[in-house]
Amino acid sequence: MAIKIALLGLGTVGSGVLKIIKNNQKKIKQTSGEEIVIKKALVRNLKKHQNVAKEIELTTNYDDILHDAEIKIVVELMGGLHPAKEYISEALNAGKNVVTANKGLMATFGSELIALAAKNKCDLMYDASVAGGIPILRTLSTSYASDKISEIQGIINGTTNYILSQMGEKGLSYDEALKSAQELGFAEADPTNDVTGKDAAYKIVILSKFAFGTKISINDFTIEGINHLQKFDIEQAQTMGYVIKLIGIAKNIAGKLFVEVAPCLLPNNAIMSHIKNEINALQIKSQSLGTAIFTGPGAGSLATANSVMSDVIAETSNFVKKTNGQPFSNFSRTMKLTSSEEVKYPYYLSFETEETLLDLSELFSKLEIPVREIKHVDEKTIVVTEEISRRQLQDLAIQDKYLRASYKIL
Amino acid sequence: MAIKIALLGLGTVGSGVLKIIKNNQKKIKQTSGEEIVIKKALVRNLKKHQNVAKEIELTTNYDDILHDAEIKIVVELMGGLHPAKEYISEALNAGKNVVTANKGLMATFGSELIALAAKNKCDLMYDASVAGGIPILRTLSTSYASDKISEIQGIINGTTNYILSQMGEKGLSYDEALKSAQELGFAEADPTNDVTGKDAAYKIVILSKFAFGTKISINDFTIEGINHLQKFDIEQAQTMGYVIKLIGIAKNIAGKLFVEVAPCLLPNNAIMSHIKNEINALQIKSQSLGTAIFTGPGAGSLATANSVMSDVIAETSNFVKKTNGQPFSNFSRTMKLTSSEEVKYPYYLSFETEETLLDLSELFSKLEIPVREIKHVDEKTIVVTEEISRRQLQDLAIQDKYLRASYKIL
């Protein structure tokens, strides 16, 4: 008896799922315990998908899927908060297991949906919602099940990493690099969510739940994208032996949780500095494993579809064993968020004008900011500090109107 | 009701398991579904372990564990083939689930033990047997469950990677680097299994089963260690932009499986080239994920113990759900091994003497070996070929007695 599933959406990822099931049927049956068949797909435009109408029943009406008792797993690939949330809720209430790749949805309504899945004894898995090409959520929930994570750092947005790589290596401007990313399909026509850091922020919210057991919202932390990053600073960082990457970070600082998405300077010799273009990477520091790094494609039809299929296979295997209804991550703990006094990093500071050393020195001295390096370049001023708190940084920004950019050095 | 487990061996890894269970009880209970308690441990010398005798019943008699119905999971950390194999078999026959970190055992008697576990409806897991600090086996069996792997390349022996890093970066001789590794605890007093490549070979046997579903034996492929590697060749590789690493490889070549452990040249800009000292890394190429790299510590008490605990937690979770008895990897397929004509790589060749270009050219021409680069250094000759088959390489070795070393270029 094959397991019947339904896809909500037949776009890039949906087509990837189709292709994988078609190509790897035998292995899928071995690993999941059952044959997996896509019975129905919800689409907006029936005509557009006529090429698959022979294999899959296409419908524009979700009720056709919801009321089909044969369908055991609903795979949500529509994106957006609504009606994705309503469709998933209805599926769970109808006793169907759910797989979703929707990071915005899980970062926003995750707790509610997870509770609903538990209530209905259904599976709700979403490995594809974070770094589709890196099996990170499943790894966090199994291989770190008895480990204590102290920090997770991620290059978790392929679009921005591509743009930064092109700016840093080929000397492109931000606009040129963005255009190149769009031409290659690494950036959408409207890249706002990517370049402002919002996409990475959703992912770090989900990662924080798995790594620290703690539920946060994207309103709880600072999000800075790369849309204000200047080529000048990328070049200056390079001359000092650093690469600028957009990093999502979640870190346990003395029992409290620090979360941020922002451009950061990484030393050239760090492995994370070698993660280029659309590639994603996650670096996890933990008590037992020390430092582990996982890297893979940041996007792409098959990469994301593969994570979706890992979830579909896990849910199928649970269905065969009659063990659906376990949460994707069991780890749960409450952590307070850090205050701005408690977070300390060395910072790269970029000032708009060539400030006099005397003025700067006095201000730094007043704010007790220790300086490692200071230099004038092209009538601008670059300062590298020793470790300072975010509070000190905020005070500096208030008192020196020429401070244009400040990036953590990791 | 806590799950009671027993450890066979209380050495480095065993102490790590103790420490992890003590430090992370709350998380372990959340993630496994039950409290986990070490009830008994088999040791050789009771006196040596008196410090833990208050918490754990120590015994020198395996029957005390085997006949204890309360013990649901036996964790084998003794190493060696015998009596580890007999103890595990008896545990499975007594209906106990088993976790082992024993790569030699699983590479040699894996099939037999896996069949025995299935017969007794017990779990047999061994994530710690390959690259303890990288959760690779569980990842292969879940996140690659619907993907088609074409190649797996690993730096899977920390000792040799440490030695090669020290030789390459600090200019140490092989003997100096080995001594340094021993002083730091990265190499055992008798490093034979590591430096001859045997340890890596065991691991690639297990990886081949998970990545390709195919059972092979260490007698099925070429194993070359680093014990004959000369500093001269490391330096020559460097001047040409390469790093030499000991690589275990398993690759699907036109439907047949190529497996080898040998020193290889990797280009400087490859991420794998930046994996230094005792760190391990695995690079997996697959249809859906393209190239993914996983890196983490190659050894260490807590890193290996963490993988052991992932297995213990998975088995506990199965016990709670009454689903023990599934194989660790369901993937099974028969692949023929490649013949020496079918495997082609570019090669780095090192000749003992300064051969005349004319002699070499004639021989290469006769054997149809295309040359990319040829140079004389210190009265020796270095040749970089284009892609040649292993058969061509073997012919060359027979016909030119001065060929001292040949390394694949990846």
Boltz contact constraints between the chains, C-beta under 6 A:
constraints:
  - contact:
      token1: [A, 20]
      token2: [B, 146]
      max_distance: 6.0
  - contact:
      token1: [A, 24]
      token2: [B, 146]
      max_distance: 6.0
  - contact:
      token1: [A, 24]
      token2: [B, 148]
      max_distance: 6.0
  - contact:
      token1: [A, 28]
      token2: [B, 146]
      max_distance: 6.0
  - contact:
      token1: [A, 30]
      token2: [B, 330]
      max_distance: 6.0
  - contact:
      token1: [A, 30]
      token2: [B, 331]
      max_distance: 6.0
  - contact:
      token1: [A, 31]
      token2: [B, 145]
      max_distance: 6.0
  - contact:
      token1: [A, 31]
      token2: [B, 330]
      max_distance: 6.0
  - contact:
      token1: [A, 31]
      token2: [B, 331]
      max_distance: 6.0
  - contact:
      token1: [A, 133]
      token2: [B, 289]
      max_distance: 6.0
  - contact:
      token1: [A, 135]
      token2: [B, 139]
      max_distance: 6.0
  - contact:
      token1: [A, 135]
      token2: [B, 143]
      max_distance: 6.0
  - contact:
      token1: [A, 138]
      token2: [B, 142]
      max_distance: 6.0
  - contact:
      token1: [A, 139]
      token2: [B, 135]
      max_distance: 6.0
  - contact:
      token1: [A, 142]
      token2: [B, 138]
      max_distance: 6.0
  - contact:
      token1: [A, 142]
      token2: [B, 310]
      max_distance: 6.0
  - contact:
      token1: [A, 143]
      token2: [B, 135]
      max_distance: 6.0
  - contact:
      token1: [A, 143]
      token2: [B, 310]
      max_distance: 6.0
  - contact:
      token1: [A, 145]
      token2: [B, 31]
      max_distance: 6.0
  - contact:
      token1: [A, 145]
      token2: [B, 310]
      max_distance: 6.0
  - contact:
      token1: [A, 145]
      token2: [B, 313]
      max_distance: 6.0
  - contact:
      token1: [A, 146]
      token2: [B, 20]
      max_distance: 6.0
  - contact:
      token1: [A, 146]
      token2: [B, 24]
      max_distance: 6.0
  - contact:
      token1: [A, 146]
      token2: [B, 28]
      max_distance: 6.0
  - contact:
      token1: [A, 146]
      token2: [B, 309]
      max_distance: 6.0
  - contact:
      token1: [A, 146]
      token2: [B, 313]
      max_distance: 6.0
  - contact:
      token1: [A, 147]
      token2: [B, 306]
      max_distance: 6.0
  - contact:
      token1: [A, 148]
      token2: [B, 24]
      max_distance: 6.0
  - contact:
      token1: [A, 271]
      token2: [B, 274]
      max_distance: 6.0
  - contact:
      token1: [A, 274]
      token2: [B, 271]
      max_distance: 6.0
  - contact:
      token1: [A, 288]
      token2: [B, 302]
      max_distance: 6.0
  - contact:
      token1: [A, 288]
      token2: [B, 306]
      max_distance: 6.0
  - contact:
      token1: [A, 289]
      token2: [B, 133]
      max_distance: 6.0
  - contact:
      token1: [A, 289]
      token2: [B, 296]
      max_distance: 6.0
  - contact:
      token1: [A, 289]
      token2: [B, 303]
      max_distance: 6.0
  - contact:
      token1: [A, 289]
      token2: [B, 306]
      max_distance: 6.0
  - contact:
      token1: [A, 290]
      token2: [B, 297]
      max_distance: 6.0
  - contact:
      token1: [A, 292]
      token2: [B, 296]
      max_distance: 6.0
  - contact:
      token1: [A, 293]
      token2: [B, 295]
      max_distance: 6.0
  - contact:
      token1: [A, 294]
      token2: [B, 294]
      max_distance: 6.0
  - contact:
      token1: [A, 295]
      token2: [B, 293]
      max_distance: 6.0
  - contact:
      token1: [A, 296]
      token2: [B, 289]
      max_distance: 6.0
  - contact:
      token1: [A, 296]
      token2: [B, 292]
      max_distance: 6.0
  - contact:
      token1: [A, 297]
      token2: [B, 290]
      max_distance: 6.0
  - contact:
      token1: [A, 302]
      token2: [B, 288]
      max_distance: 6.0
  - contact:
      token1: [A, 303]
      token2: [B, 289]
      max_distance: 6.0
  - contact:
      token1: [A, 306]
      token2: [B, 147]
      max_distance: 6.0
  - contact:
      token1: [A, 306]
      token2: [B, 288]
      max_distance: 6.0
  - contact:
      token1: [A, 306]
      token2: [B, 289]
      max_distance: 6.0
  - contact:
      token1: [A, 309]
      token2: [B, 146]
      max_distance: 6.0
  - contact:
      token1: [A, 310]
      token2: [B, 142]
      max_distance: 6.0
  - contact:
      token1: [A, 310]
      token2: [B, 143]
      max_distance: 6.0
  - contact:
      token1: [A, 310]
      token2: [B, 145]
      max_distance: 6.0
  - contact:
      token1: [A, 313]
      token2: [B, 145]
      max_distance: 6.0
  - contact:
      token1: [A, 313]
      token2: [B, 146]
      max_distance: 6.0
  - contact:
      token1: [A, 321]
      token2: [B, 323]
      max_distance: 6.0
  - contact:
      token1: [A, 323]
      token2: [B, 321]
      max_distance: 6.0
  - contact:
      token1: [A, 323]
      token2: [B, 323]
      max_distance: 6.0
  - contact:
      token1: [A, 330]
      token2: [B, 30]
      max_distance: 6.0
  - contact:
      token1: [A, 330]
      token2: [B, 31]
      max_distance: 6.0
  - contact:
      token1: [A, 331]
      token2: [B, 30]
      max_distance: 6.0
  - contact:
      token1: [A, 331]
      token2: [B, 31]
      max_distance: 6.0
